[in-house]
Amino acid sequence: MSRTEAPPLPDQAARDAIAEDLGTTILVEAAAGTGKTESLVRRMVALVRTGTAPVERISAVTFTIKAAAELSQRFQTRLEQAARDAGPEERPRHDLWLTTTAASPVAWSAARRAVLPG
């Protein structure tokens, strides 16, 4: 039994731009459950992998604390996968990413700013 590929999504070009147009600052606004987190994580990993931006220079603003935690966790998981998949010549750079990521929060919740004094 063979699986057929799903047809491309109507907004696939926009999704690809989020992950691939690394020289542009992008605001992603979409309804819940539409794949924003996946697209943003792909972009963040691509920024680090290509050397366009180090981990500590990446920020992502989310609406809720839960979304910020999910984004941060997925980013960490993907960086760890990239490090495992890297060849020997890339491993030292990947180890630096993981060390930096563990010490640096990359997702900030707008809701937290509204709740915490300061």
Contacts in CASP RR format, 6 or more apart in sequence:
PFRMAT RR
TARGET T0000
AUTHOR 0000-0000-0000
METHOD contacts of the structure
MODEL  1
MSRTEAPPLPDQAARDAIAEDLGTTILVEAAAGTGKTESLVRRMVALVRT
GTAPVERISAVTFTIKAAAELSQRFQTRLEQAARDAGPEERPRHDLWLTT
TAASPVAWSAARRAVLPG
9 15 0 8 1.000
15 35 0 8 1.000
15 39 0 8 1.000
17 24 0 8 1.000
17 26 0 8 1.000
18 26 0 8 1.000
18 28 0 8 1.000
18 39 0 8 1.000
18 40 0 8 1.000
18 42 0 8 1.000
18 43 0 8 1.000
19 39 0 8 1.000
19 42 0 8 1.000
19 43 0 8 1.000
19 46 0 8 1.000
20 46 0 8 1.000
22 43 0 8 1.000
22 46 0 8 1.000
22 47 0 8 1.000
22 50 0 8 1.000
22 52 0 8 1.000
23 52 0 8 1.000
26 43 0 8 1.000
28 36 0 8 1.000
28 39 0 8 1.000
28 40 0 8 1.000
30 36 0 8 1.000
37 67 0 8 1.000
37 70 0 8 1.000
37 71 0 8 1.000
37 74 0 8 1.000
38 74 0 8 1.000
40 60 0 8 1.000
40 71 0 8 1.000
41 71 0 8 1.000
41 74 0 8 1.000
41 75 0 8 1.000
41 78 0 8 1.000
42 78 0 8 1.000
44 58 0 8 1.000
44 60 0 8 1.000
44 75 0 8 1.000
44 78 0 8 1.000
44 106 0 8 1.000
45 75 0 8 1.000
45 78 0 8 1.000
45 79 0 8 1.000
45 82 0 8 1.000
46 52 0 8 1.000
47 53 0 8 1.000
47 58 0 8 1.000
48 54 0 8 1.000
48 55 0 8 1.000
48 58 0 8 1.000
48 79 0 8 1.000
48 82 0 8 1.000
48 97 0 8 1.000
49 82 0 8 1.000
54 100 0 8 1.000
55 79 0 8 1.000
55 97 0 8 1.000
55 100 0 8 1.000
55 101 0 8 1.000
55 104 0 8 1.000
55 106 0 8 1.000
56 100 0 8 1.000
56 104 0 8 1.000
58 106 0 8 1.000
59 106 0 8 1.000
59 107 0 8 1.000
59 108 0 8 1.000
60 68 0 8 1.000
60 71 0 8 1.000
60 106 0 8 1.000
60 107 0 8 1.000
60 108 0 8 1.000
61 107 0 8 1.000
61 108 0 8 1.000
61 109 0 8 1.000
61 110 0 8 1.000
62 68 0 8 1.000
62 71 0 8 1.000
62 107 0 8 1.000
62 108 0 8 1.000
62 109 0 8 1.000
62 110 0 8 1.000
63 109 0 8 1.000
63 110 0 8 1.000
63 111 0 8 1.000
64 109 0 8 1.000
64 111 0 8 1.000
65 109 0 8 1.000
65 111 0 8 1.000
65 112 0 8 1.000
67 107 0 8 1.000
67 109 0 8 1.000
68 107 0 8 1.000
68 108 0 8 1.000
68 109 0 8 1.000
68 112 0 8 1.000
69 107 0 8 1.000
71 106 0 8 1.000
71 107 0 8 1.000
72 105 0 8 1.000
72 106 0 8 1.000
72 107 0 8 1.000
75 101 0 8 1.000
75 106 0 8 1.000
75 107 0 8 1.000
76 101 0 8 1.000
76 102 0 8 1.000
79 94 0 8 1.000
79 97 0 8 1.000
79 98 0 8 1.000
79 101 0 8 1.000
80 98 0 8 1.000
82 94 0 8 1.000
82 97 0 8 1.000
83 91 0 8 1.000
83 94 0 8 1.000
83 95 0 8 1.000
83 97 0 8 1.000
83 98 0 8 1.000
86 93 0 8 1.000
86 94 0 8 1.000
END
